[in-house]
């Protein structure tokens, strides 16, 4: 009888252990299932951050939408150079200044980047007239011309300041360069220093080869009379044997730049003047104007044109005219 009770007790223990084992196994399976689900959710949350919408190049002044997939919510957008481009927190990129810029998209767990080429609205060739030393050797006044002219004249000198024309033109040209770059243009500088020897023909050829859309020639004026004042713009006529086909566009350019220049500086507007004897104009293959900024033989205008703050106005006036010419 005792043996029977012992056997029953033993069987009951085995049954209890079996139940516990089955229960434990079930819990283990549930736990395993939960872990798999959790891992899947984690994997989904940390999906790789990638660009889904980009642009490789963008014109200055234009906008383009960027977008990403993956990562975590709350993407933070930024750019490497805020002078060249800006991007808002909706991923809209706006080009500002020509050059390369990197766009960054950052989530809490990742950051990715994309390089964009900001293209200039247009390209402008600027020639600061004259140079430290003139060159009296000659060159053809135009393609195929039998008429020969000095390669580079010496230029004028400020009657009150004693500053040479080559220095004035370079100072203003550099300020115009900066102003145009800030407005989203590309700029080609025919010269960036005074100690060069570049003929007027070569200056035009360099501007032609630069891929520029227009050619701005910067000069200071001079006259026998100290009372002569104001600014003018020189352009080729329709009957010019070398660049007559550029006359209409060159006149439009000359008028746009001169009018804006005079509006900003307050200088007298002497108007647009036909000149078919300018070598630097006759070799041009793109619309061209020569801006006579003011009279260096007039003491008041000479002093004014040497002031750095006024030179900023001179550059702004020309840039406004270039904007006007292109319709910006």
C-alpha positions as CSV (number, residue, x, y, z in Angstrom):
1,X,0.0,0.0,0.0
2,X,2.9,2.3,0.9
3,X,4.5,1.4,-2.4
4,X,1.3,2.4,-4.3
5,X,1.1,5.8,-2.6
6,X,4.8,6.4,-3.3
7,X,4.2,5.6,-7.0
8,X,1.2,7.9,-7.2
9,X,3.2,10.7,-5.6
10,X,6.1,10.2,-8.0
11,X,3.7,10.3,-11.1
12,X,2.1,13.5,-9.8
13,X,5.5,15.1,-9.5
14,X,6.4,14.2,-13.0
15,X,3.1,15.6,-14.3
16,X,3.8,18.9,-12.5
17,X,7.3,19.1,-13.9
18,X,6.0,18.5,-17.4
19,X,3.4,21.3,-17.0
20,X,6.2,23.7,-15.8
21,X,8.4,22.7,-18.7
22,X,5.7,23.2,-21.3
23,X,4.8,26.6,-19.7
24,X,8.4,27.7,-19.7
25,X,8.8,26.6,-23.3
26,X,5.7,28.6,-24.2
27,X,7.0,31.7,-22.4
28,X,10.4,31.3,-24.1
29,X,8.7,31.1,-27.5
30,X,6.6,34.2,-26.8
31,X,9.7,36.1,-25.5
32,X,11.6,35.0,-28.7
33,X,8.8,36.3,-30.8
34,X,8.8,39.6,-29.0
35,X,12.5,40.0,-29.5
36,X,12.2,39.4,-33.2
37,X,9.4,42.0,-33.4
38,X,11.5,44.5,-31.4
39,X,14.5,43.9,-33.6
40,X,12.4,44.4,-36.7
41,X,11.1,47.7,-35.4
42,X,14.6,48.8,-34.5
43,X,15.8,47.9,-37.9
44,X,13.0,49.9,-39.5
45,X,13.7,52.9,-37.3
46,X,17.4,53.0,-38.2
47,X,16.9,52.5,-42.0
48,X,19.8,54.1,-43.9
49,X,19.5,57.8,-44.6
50,X,19.7,58.4,-48.4
51,X,18.9,61.2,-50.8
52,X,15.7,60.6,-52.8
53,X,15.7,63.9,-54.7
54,X,18.8,66.0,-55.6
55,X,20.2,68.2,-58.4
56,X,23.8,68.2,-59.5
57,X,23.8,71.9,-60.8
58,X,21.7,74.9,-60.1
59,X,21.7,78.4,-61.5
60,X,22.3,81.3,-59.1
61,X,19.0,82.8,-58.2
62,X,17.1,79.5,-58.9
63,X,15.6,77.0,-56.4
64,X,15.5,73.2,-56.2
65,X,13.9,70.7,-53.8
66,X,16.0,68.2,-52.0
67,X,14.5,65.2,-50.2
68,X,15.7,62.1,-48.2
69,X,14.3,58.7,-47.1
70,X,15.2,56.7,-44.1
71,X,16.8,58.0,-40.9
72,X,14.7,59.4,-38.1
73,X,12.1,62.1,-38.2
74,X,13.2,65.7,-38.0
75,X,15.9,66.1,-40.7
76,X,18.2,69.1,-40.3
77,X,19.4,70.7,-43.5
78,X,22.5,72.8,-44.0
79,X,25.1,73.9,-46.6
80,X,28.9,74.2,-46.5
81,X,29.0,77.8,-47.8
82,X,26.1,80.2,-47.1
83,X,27.5,82.8,-49.5
84,X,27.1,80.4,-52.4
85,X,23.7,78.8,-51.4
86,X,21.0,78.7,-48.8
87,X,18.7,75.8,-47.8
88,X,15.6,76.0,-45.6
89,X,14.4,73.2,-43.3
90,X,12.0,72.0,-45.9
91,X,15.0,71.0,-48.1
92,X,14.6,73.8,-50.7
93,X,18.1,74.9,-52.0
94,X,18.6,78.3,-53.5
95,X,21.7,79.2,-55.5
96,X,23.4,82.5,-54.6
97,X,26.9,82.7,-55.9
98,X,28.8,80.6,-58.5
99,X,30.9,77.7,-57.2
100,X,30.6,74.3,-55.6
101,X,28.6,73.8,-52.4
102,X,27.9,70.8,-50.2
103,X,24.3,70.0,-49.0
104,X,24.0,68.2,-45.7
105,X,21.0,66.2,-44.4
106,X,21.3,65.1,-40.8
107,X,19.0,62.9,-38.7
108,X,19.6,62.0,-35.0
109,X,21.6,58.9,-36.1
110,X,23.2,59.8,-39.4
111,X,24.4,62.6,-41.8
112,X,24.8,62.5,-45.5
113,X,26.1,65.0,-48.1
114,X,25.7,65.9,-51.7
115,X,27.8,68.3,-53.8
116,X,26.1,70.8,-56.1
117,X,27.6,73.1,-58.7
118,X,26.1,76.6,-58.5
119,X,26.3,78.1,-61.9
120,X,26.5,81.9,-62.5
121,X,23.5,83.6,-64.0
122,X,25.7,85.0,-66.8
123,X,29.4,85.5,-67.3
124,X,30.9,89.0,-67.4
125,X,34.3,89.9,-68.8
126,X,35.8,93.0,-67.2
127,X,38.8,94.9,-68.5
128,X,40.4,97.5,-66.3
129,X,41.7,99.9,-68.9
130,X,45.5,100.6,-69.4
131,X,48.4,99.2,-67.4
132,X,51.5,100.4,-65.5
133,X,53.5,100.9,-68.6
134,X,52.0,101.8,-72.0
135,X,53.1,99.9,-75.2
136,X,53.6,102.1,-78.3
137,X,54.2,99.2,-80.6
138,X,51.3,98.7,-83.0
139,X,48.6,96.2,-83.9
140,X,45.7,96.1,-86.4
141,X,42.7,98.3,-85.3
142,X,40.4,95.4,-86.2
143,X,40.4,92.0,-87.9
144,X,42.1,92.3,-91.3
145,X,42.6,96.1,-90.9
146,X,45.6,97.8,-92.5
147,X,45.3,100.6,-89.9
148,X,47.7,100.1,-87.0
149,X,47.4,101.6,-83.6
150,X,49.4,101.6,-80.4
151,X,48.8,98.5,-78.4
152,X,48.1,100.2,-75.1
153,X,48.1,104.0,-74.4
154,X,49.5,105.3,-71.1
155,X,46.3,106.7,-69.8
156,X,45.4,109.8,-67.8
157,X,46.4,111.0,-64.3
158,X,44.2,112.5,-61.7
159,X,44.7,116.3,-61.7
160,X,44.0,116.6,-58.0
161,X,45.1,113.2,-56.6
162,X,47.9,112.3,-59.0
163,X,46.5,108.7,-59.2
164,X,47.1,107.1,-62.6
165,X,44.1,105.9,-64.6
166,X,45.4,102.3,-64.6
167,X,45.1,102.2,-60.8
168,X,41.6,103.8,-60.7
169,X,40.3,101.4,-63.3
170,X,41.7,98.3,-61.5
171,X,40.3,99.5,-58.1
172,X,36.8,99.9,-59.6
173,X,37.0,96.7,-61.6
174,X,37.8,94.7,-58.5
175,X,34.9,96.2,-56.7
176,X,32.6,95.5,-59.7
177,X,33.9,91.9,-59.7
178,X,32.9,91.4,-56.1
179,X,29.5,93.1,-56.6
180,X,28.7,90.8,-59.6
181,X,29.9,87.7,-57.8
182,X,27.6,88.5,-54.9
183,X,24.7,88.9,-57.3
184,X,25.3,85.4,-58.7
185,X,27.3,86.2,-61.9
186,X,30.6,84.6,-63.0
187,X,33.3,87.1,-63.7
188,X,36.4,87.0,-65.9
189,X,39.0,89.6,-65.2
190,X,41.2,90.5,-68.1
191,X,43.8,91.7,-65.6
192,X,44.1,91.7,-61.9
193,X,47.4,93.6,-61.4
194,X,49.0,96.7,-63.0
195,X,52.4,95.3,-64.0
196,X,51.3,93.5,-67.1
197,X,51.6,94.0,-70.9
198,X,48.3,93.1,-72.6
199,X,47.4,94.9,-75.8
200,X,43.9,96.1,-76.5
201,X,43.5,93.4,-79.2
202,X,44.6,90.7,-76.8
203,X,42.3,92.0,-74.1
204,X,39.3,91.5,-76.4
205,X,40.5,88.1,-77.6
206,X,40.9,87.0,-73.9
207,X,37.3,88.2,-73.2
208,X,36.1,86.3,-76.3
209,X,37.8,83.1,-75.2
210,X,36.5,83.3,-71.6
211,X,33.0,82.3,-72.6
212,X,31.6,85.6,-71.3
213,X,28.3,86.9,-72.4
214,X,29.3,90.6,-72.4
215,X,32.5,92.7,-72.2
216,X,32.8,95.7,-69.9
217,X,35.7,98.1,-70.6
218,X,36.4,100.5,-67.7
219,X,38.2,103.8,-68.2
220,X,38.6,107.3,-66.8
221,X,38.1,110.3,-69.0
222,X,40.2,113.4,-69.5
223,X,39.9,116.7,-71.3
224,X,41.8,119.9,-71.9
225,X,39.1,121.8,-70.0
226,X,39.0,121.3,-66.3
227,X,35.3,122.0,-66.3
228,X,34.4,118.9,-68.4
229,X,32.4,116.5,-66.2
230,X,30.2,113.4,-66.3
231,X,30.2,109.9,-67.6
232,X,29.7,108.4,-71.1
233,X,29.6,105.0,-72.8
234,X,31.3,104.2,-76.1
235,X,29.9,101.6,-78.5
236,X,30.3,100.5,-82.2
237,X,28.0,101.8,-84.9
238,X,26.0,99.5,-87.2
239,X,28.4,100.5,-90.1
240,X,31.5,99.4,-88.1
241,X,33.4,97.2,-90.6
242,X,34.4,94.8,-87.8
243,X,31.6,94.5,-85.3
244,X,28.7,96.2,-86.9
245,X,26.5,93.2,-86.0
246,X,27.1,93.9,-82.3
247,X,26.0,97.5,-82.5
248,X,22.4,97.0,-81.4
249,X,23.2,94.9,-78.4
250,X,26.2,97.0,-77.5
251,X,24.1,100.1,-77.5
252,X,21.5,98.4,-75.3
253,X,24.3,97.4,-72.9
254,X,25.9,100.8,-73.0
255,X,22.7,102.6,-72.2
256,X,21.7,100.2,-69.4
257,X,25.0,100.5,-67.6
258,X,25.5,104.2,-68.1
259,X,22.0,105.1,-67.0
260,X,22.2,103.1,-63.8
261,X,25.7,104.3,-63.1
262,X,24.7,107.9,-63.3
263,X,21.6,107.3,-61.3
264,X,23.6,105.8,-58.4
265,X,26.7,108.1,-58.6
266,X,24.9,111.4,-59.4
267,X,27.3,112.0,-62.2
268,X,26.1,113.9,-65.3
269,X,25.0,111.5,-68.1
270,X,26.8,112.5,-71.2
271,X,25.1,109.8,-73.2
272,X,26.1,106.9,-75.4
273,X,28.7,107.8,-78.1
274,X,29.6,105.9,-81.3
275,X,33.3,105.1,-81.6
276,X,34.5,102.8,-84.4
277,X,38.2,103.5,-83.8
278,X,38.7,101.5,-80.6
279,X,40.9,98.4,-81.1
280,X,39.6,96.7,-77.9
281,X,36.0,97.1,-79.2
282,X,36.7,96.2,-82.8
283,X,38.2,92.8,-81.8
284,X,35.3,91.8,-79.6
285,X,32.9,89.0,-80.5
286,X,30.4,89.7,-77.8
287,X,28.3,92.8,-76.9
288,X,30.8,95.4,-75.6
289,X,30.8,98.8,-74.0
290,X,33.5,101.2,-72.8
291,X,32.5,103.2,-69.7
292,X,34.2,106.5,-69.2
293,X,33.5,106.8,-65.5
294,X,34.2,110.5,-65.0
295,X,36.8,113.1,-65.8
296,X,40.2,112.8,-64.0
297,X,40.9,116.2,-65.4
298,X,38.1,117.6,-63.2
299,X,39.5,118.0,-59.7
300,X,36.1,117.5,-58.0
301,X,35.3,114.3,-60.0
302,X,38.9,113.1,-59.6
303,X,38.8,113.4,-55.8
304,X,35.4,111.8,-55.7
305,X,36.4,108.8,-57.8
306,X,39.3,108.1,-55.5
307,X,37.1,107.6,-52.4
308,X,36.6,103.9,-51.6
309,X,33.0,104.4,-50.5
310,X,32.3,106.2,-53.8
311,X,34.0,103.5,-55.8
312,X,31.5,101.1,-54.2
313,X,28.7,103.2,-55.6
314,X,30.4,103.2,-59.0
315,X,30.5,99.4,-59.0
316,X,26.9,99.1,-57.7
317,X,25.7,101.5,-60.5
318,X,27.4,99.4,-63.2
319,X,26.1,96.1,-61.7
320,X,22.6,97.5,-61.6
321,X,22.9,98.3,-65.3
322,X,24.1,94.8,-66.0
323,X,21.1,93.4,-64.1
324,X,18.9,95.6,-66.2
325,X,20.5,94.5,-69.5
326,X,19.8,90.9,-68.7
327,X,16.4,91.6,-67.3
328,X,17.1,90.6,-63.7
